[in-house]
Amino acid sequence: MSLFDEPGTAVRGPATPAMASVDASTPPVSRRARAGWIAVAIAVGIALVFAFLPSPYVIEQPGPVYDTLGTAEHDGEQVPLIEIPDEPTFPTGGELNLLTVSVVGKPGATPGWLQVLGAWFDRTRAAVPVEQIFPPGVSQEDREAQNTAAMVDSQQDAIAAALVELGYDFPREVTVAGVLDDSPAAGVIEDGDVIESVDGTEVHSIDELRTAIDEHGTATPAQLVLTRDGEQVEAEATPVERDGATVLGIGVRMVYEFPIDVEIQIDSVGGPSAGMMFALGIVDKLTPGELTGGEVFAGTGTIDSAGQVGPIGGVRQKLWGAEEQGADWFLSPAANCGEVVGHVPDGMHVFSVETLDQARDIVETVGEGGDVSEFATCEAPAS
């Protein structure tokens, strides 16, 4: 005879505590609960698949840091990043670090959404639309060539800016490198012309030319003095407004005749943003004493031969790269200060810089232990 503890449950002998736990039956899972668990499983599966799908973003993060007073890899070996072979140079101390940004991803191989989500919650990284870094219609080879050309130009501009800062006198020629057919300059300015002045104001850099044309405006012809085939030529052309800028419709490049040989040797870095730090490194090597006073500086910014410091991209990632390098002092282009505020690593002092002369003054003052409250920061103007 079979005994039942409860309907439908057979008992074959005296119940023990162990058996009692086994005998306690689990109610069958309802259809609604089973459907819910299936829905959860499907949602998790979809989320996992979605997380690894390519996104329309790439990720910017701090890249390698290079001390312009130290060494860098060039042609497979470590060499001085800045070398001035034929001039007396002086011992340096501390660091003047240039900063880079690394990009994770490229068109056709962008990070998955899980990586992008991680970047959104990581203060040291940023997810940016892929077309912002890789413009449509520009091949990877063309982009690399453009970055390499921009780096070469920035090195030449940095050498010029440093030598001007140190009082060297040498030709700095704003040379025409193309004239648009439908521009005000067509038939007036020619390829190879050197632009000496605009409305009587000499120009020795591309920024100075742009400023002179912008200040002149579009109402009347600008008076130009050119050098063409070794002879001075006077001309006039009325600027026009295009894409919000006042222009003559010419392309220009800088041509220098340096009085001394300065070599900047660094591989695998592109773009123009290291110009200011290159210039500071050259100034330090060519002047007695340690410019930094042994302090660790980092900075970024383009530069022209007149010493004007311009804005760059990825300044927030560069701040964190500077922190990882142990920098206490950061030199930021004034035009980037809006991106800096609220994103400064603890204990770091970020100065707002518009010219090479300002940057040099800041570094010297810090190095000498002087009062830096007179300098503008990205939190407050100069006192």
Secondary structure, DSSP 8 states (H G I E B T S, - for coil): --EEEETTEEE-S---HHHHHHHS------HHHHHHHHHHHHHHHHHHHHHTSB-SEEEEEEEEEEETTSEEEETTEEEESEE-TTS------SEEEEEEEEEE-BTTB--BHHHHHHHHT-TT-EEEEHHHHS-TT--HHHHHHHHHHHHHHHHHHHHHHHHHHTT----EEEEEEEE-TTSTTTTTS-TT-EEEEETTEE--SHHHHHHHHHHH-SSS-EEEEEEETTEEEEEEE--EEETTEEE-SEEEEEEE--SS--EE---S--SSTTHHHHHHHHHHHHSSS-TTTT-EEEE--EE-TT-BEE--S-HHHHHHHHHHHT-SEEEEEGGGHHHHTT---TT-EEEEESBHHHHHHHHHHHHTT---TTS-BSSS---
